Amino acid sequence: MKHSLCLTGVLVALLLSACAARDPHAIANPDPNHTHADFAVWMDGVRMDYSAEELMSGTSTDEATHDEEHERHDPYLHLHDGVGHVVHRHKPGLTIGEFFATIDIGIAGNCYSAHAPLADGEICGDHPFRMFVNGEERPLDLAYAFEDLDQMLFTNAVDDAEAEEQLQRLTDDACLYSKRCPWRGEPPAESCIADPAVPCVE
């Protein structure tokens, strides 16, 4: 009986260890200056698409000279690799509202505003926007400084059932970019950009 209990205890410990090994929150980000969060914005039942090439960080040709390269978007807070649902932050304390501003998005009350290439102008619905962080609803606050691996939903869902369906469709790809789920492979290589006060970890 004792041997059986010991064996059961060992198996439980192994199972817990295996589960922890697959939990991104149990693995430290090797570069805490470089954090990531998944997000989604839903307006009137439609998920907004932020995967357009024009919204990605990187370099592009200056239209005035046709040959001079310049940086697009905020180097500390951006999207890239054609992935429109993971925000990259290279400087502590920056907020989700600051990120939205870099891609010309506004969310306030019942209204959503966007500029090219997303849209041109403001759309106002009948229901106010709601904000969820990691499955929990909180007051809409674009001054929220998101944490590594956060999952954020902004929606004007008419009821909790609709919001819950949208929550279930949130991605969990931030852990790949933060190297906190190594079983999913290596993320695309990124340039080392950092707040000078918090150097990159190469």
C-alpha positions in Angstrom: 0.0 0.0 0.0 2.8 2.4 0.9 4.6 1.7 -2.4 1.3 2.3 -4.2 0.9 5.7 -2.5 4.5 6.6 -3.2 4.1 5.8 -6.8 0.8 7.7 -7.0 2.6 10.7 -5.4 5.5 10.5 -7.9 3.0 10.3 -10.8 1.1 13.4 -9.5 4.3 15.3 -9.1 5.4 14.4 -12.7 2.0 15.4 -14.1 2.1 18.7 -12.2 5.6 19.3 -13.4 4.6 18.6 -17.0 1.6 21.0 -16.7 3.9 23.7 -15.3 6.3 23.1 -18.1 3.5 23.9 -20.6 2.4 27.0 -18.6 3.9 30.2 -20.1 3.4 32.0 -16.8 5.8 29.5 -15.2 8.6 30.5 -17.6 10.4 33.8 -17.3 10.7 36.2 -20.2 14.5 36.3 -21.0 14.2 40.0 -21.9 11.6 41.6 -19.6 12.2 44.9 -21.4 10.6 43.3 -24.5 7.0 42.3 -23.7 4.0 41.3 -25.7 0.2 41.1 -25.3 -2.6 39.6 -27.4 -5.5 41.9 -28.2 -8.7 42.1 -30.2 -11.2 44.8 -31.0 -14.7 43.9 -32.0 -17.2 46.5 -33.4 -20.8 45.5 -34.0 -19.9 41.8 -34.2 -17.0 42.2 -36.6 -13.4 41.7 -35.5 -11.1 44.6 -36.7 -8.2 43.4 -38.8 -4.8 45.0 -38.0 -2.7 42.8 -40.2 -2.3 45.3 -43.1 1.3 45.8 -44.1 1.0 49.5 -43.6 0.4 49.0 -39.9 3.6 46.9 -39.4 6.8 48.5 -38.1 9.8 48.5 -40.3 11.3 50.7 -42.9 9.7 52.1 -46.1 10.7 54.3 -49.0 10.2 58.0 -48.4 7.6 59.3 -50.9 9.4 62.6 -51.2 12.8 61.2 -52.2 11.7 57.8 -53.4 15.0 56.3 -52.1 15.4 57.4 -48.5 14.4 54.8 -45.9 12.7 55.8 -42.7 11.2 54.0 -39.7 7.4 53.5 -39.7 5.5 53.7 -36.4 6.7 53.8 -32.9 9.9 51.8 -32.4 9.0 51.1 -28.8 5.3 50.0 -29.4 4.3 48.3 -32.6 3.1 45.4 -34.7 5.2 43.4 -37.1 5.6 40.2 -39.2 2.0 40.7 -40.5 0.6 39.7 -37.1 -2.1 42.1 -36.3 -3.1 40.7 -32.9 0.1 40.9 -30.8 1.4 44.2 -29.7 5.2 44.5 -29.0 6.5 46.8 -26.4 10.2 47.7 -26.0 9.9 50.2 -23.1 8.2 49.6 -19.7 5.0 51.4 -18.8 3.6 52.2 -22.2 -0.1 51.8 -22.5 -2.6 50.2 -24.8 -4.0 53.7 -25.6 -0.5 54.8 -26.7 -0.3 51.8 -28.9 -3.7 52.5 -30.5 -2.6 56.0 -31.1 0.5 54.8 -33.1 -1.9 53.1 -35.6 -4.5 55.9 -35.6 -7.2 54.0 -33.6 -9.5 55.6 -31.2 -12.0 54.0 -28.8 -14.2 56.0 -26.6 -17.8 55.5 -25.3 -19.9 54.1 -28.1 -17.4 55.1 -30.9 -14.5 53.7 -32.8 -12.4 55.8 -35.0 -9.8 54.8 -37.5 -7.8 56.2 -40.4 -6.3 54.7 -43.5 -5.6 51.9 -44.2 -8.2 50.8 -41.7 -11.1 53.2 -42.3 -11.6 56.9 -42.6 -13.6 58.5 -39.8 -15.6 57.6 -36.8 -18.3 54.9 -36.4 -20.6 55.0 -33.4 -22.7 52.1 -32.3 -25.7 51.7 -30.0 -23.6 50.1 -27.2 -20.6 51.3 -25.3 -17.3 49.7 -25.6 -16.2 47.2 -22.9 -12.8 46.2 -21.9 -11.7 42.7 -20.7 -8.2 41.8 -19.5 -7.4 38.1 -19.0 -11.1 37.3 -19.1 -12.1 39.8 -16.4 -14.1 42.9 -17.3 -12.9 46.2 -16.1 -13.8 49.9 -16.8 -12.7 51.0 -20.2 -9.2 52.5 -19.6 -6.8 53.1 -22.4 -4.3 54.3 -19.9 -3.9 50.6 -18.9 -0.2 49.6 -19.0 -0.5 46.1 -20.2 1.6 43.2 -18.8 3.5 40.5 -20.6 1.1 37.8 -21.9 -2.0 39.9 -21.2 -5.1 39.1 -23.4 -7.1 42.2 -24.0 -10.5 42.5 -25.6 -12.3 45.7 -26.6 -15.9 45.1 -27.7 -19.2 46.7 -27.9 -20.9 43.3 -27.6 -24.6 43.6 -26.8 -24.6 41.0 -24.1 -22.3 38.8 -22.0 -22.9 35.8 -24.3 -21.5 37.6 -27.3 -18.6 39.0 -25.2 -17.8 35.5 -24.0 -17.7 34.1 -27.5 -15.2 36.8 -28.5 -13.1 36.1 -25.4 -12.9 32.5 -26.4 -11.5 33.6 -29.8 -8.6 35.7 -28.3 -5.2 34.4 -29.3 -2.3 33.4 -27.0 0.6 34.1 -29.3 2.3 36.7 -27.1 4.0 33.8 -25.3 5.7 32.8 -28.5 7.2 36.3 -29.0 8.2 36.6 -25.4 9.8 33.1 -25.5 7.7 31.8 -22.7 6.3 28.8 -24.5 9.4 27.2 -26.1 7.5 24.1 -27.1 5.8 26.3 -29.8 9.2 27.0 -31.5 11.3 30.1 -32.0 9.6 33.4 -32.8 10.8 35.5 -35.9 14.0 37.3 -35.2 13.6 40.9 -34.0 15.9 43.9 -33.9 17.0 44.9 -30.4 15.2 48.1 -29.6 15.1 49.3 -26.1 14.6 52.1 -23.6 18.3 53.2 -23.0 17.5 52.9 -19.2 16.7 49.2 -19.7 19.1 47.6 -22.1 18.2 44.7 -24.4 19.1 41.2 -23.6 20.7 39.8 -26.7 
